[in-house]
Amino acid sequence: MSNKLKIAIIGCGGIANGKHMPSLSRQADAEMVAFCDIVEERAQEAAKTYGSEGAVVYTDFRKLLADGGFDIVHVCTPNDSHSEITVAALEAGNHVLCEKPMAKTTAQAQDMLDAARRTGKKLSIAYQNRFRSDSEYMKALCENGDLGDIYYAKAIALRRRAVPTWGVFLDEDKQGGGPLIDIGTHALDLTLWMMDNYKPRSVMGNTYHKLAKNGNSGNAFGPWDPEQFKVEDSAFAFITMENGATIVLESSWALNVSEYGEARTMLAGTEGGADMADGLRINGDRGGRLYETKVDLSAGGVAFYNGGEEDAADREARLWLEAVREDKEPVVKPEQAFVVTQILEAVYESARTGRAVYFDGTSDL
């Protein structure tokens, strides 16, 4: 009898095929035994490519959960269904890794947190950029105190022209927003994690729907239909934390900028600074002189495992399975992901009302 962790995949679209299933297939202690998608052919193809012998295919996640036969569920569906499926999977006795963002709304994210606590099952959110070698190195700097008290940061997720034109990315009902909730969420998660600061005091934000009106603008993923582009094309926020620290959040799918990049953070502390603008750079002053050092991560270190290079997605999968098998806390704690969703929702609310959003000062972290 196999002692591998058995996994069910709910949602067999782009992110499942692009990250979850390939990474899980490279984990020796896991096997994918069930696949669900509202398009049956997608689930069948996933089972054929990645499934274990006898893998079962479903079009209804409720039937999949009722039948059971697995330990873990990966939720890879549009944002509006993250909460419903995650709560149901936890209640059915499974550990859950849900794609980012945690949920479309704070209320839905709270339901997920409550279900995890009620059932005692593990819940994590798929913020795989934490597992990059530059991210892990920067996190170590922060934990070692090399940057001191980090009081200013930028969370950067800027694309010049890379609007996703497939799936439901442009559908506000399904996704809850555009680049802010899609890629801005990664940059914000990285920044909060580096700072180890999850207590926001206020948020002021703006969203824009400017370039979305022109579908023929040299987009990396081909022209979009302006009539279908229902979400923002860029969003920006000024976030103040309870301890007075400031975070500037920048996100776009389409923006007229020369410097761009996503899932980046820039940190400024009392003892030094660090950023991901050109590789990983560290700056500060020493002996009365300013210095800047570019860290070479190509020679090995945290990105390597068992003699070979392990990419962020594979490392995410391995450490998640390890947390389940060894009953450890996952790297991405649901309480942390909840604060990310809380702030994103506040940005959208501030943009809609033209007013700052203030938090009540309570936090689970």
QUICOR-V909393 format. One record per run of one state. SS is the DSSP state (H for helix, E for strand, L for the rest). FROM is the first residue (numbers start at 1). LEN is the number of residues. Records with the same first field share a line. If there is no record, write none. Layout:
SS->FROM-LEN ; FROM-LEN
//
This chain:
L->1-4 ; 11-3 ; 26-4 ; 37-3 ; 59-2 ; 68-4 ; 76-3 ; 92-3 ; 100-6 ; 120-3 ; 127-1 ; 132-1 ; 145-5 ; 159-2 ; 162-10 ; 176-3 ; 196-4 ; 209-2 ; 214-20 ; 242-4 ; 253-1 ; 255-6 ; 270-3 ; 276-4 ; 287-2 ; 296-8 ; 306-2 ; 310-2 ; 326-8 ; 354-3 ; 359-7
E->5-6 ; 30-7 ; 51-8 ; 72-4 ; 95-5 ; 123-4 ; 150-9 ; 161-1 ; 200-9 ; 234-8 ; 246-7 ; 254-1 ; 261-9 ; 273-3 ; 280-7 ; 289-7 ; 304-2 ; 308-2 ; 357-2
H->14-12 ; 40-11 ; 61-7 ; 79-13 ; 106-14 ; 128-4 ; 133-12 ; 172-4 ; 179-17 ; 211-3 ; 312-14 ; 334-20
//
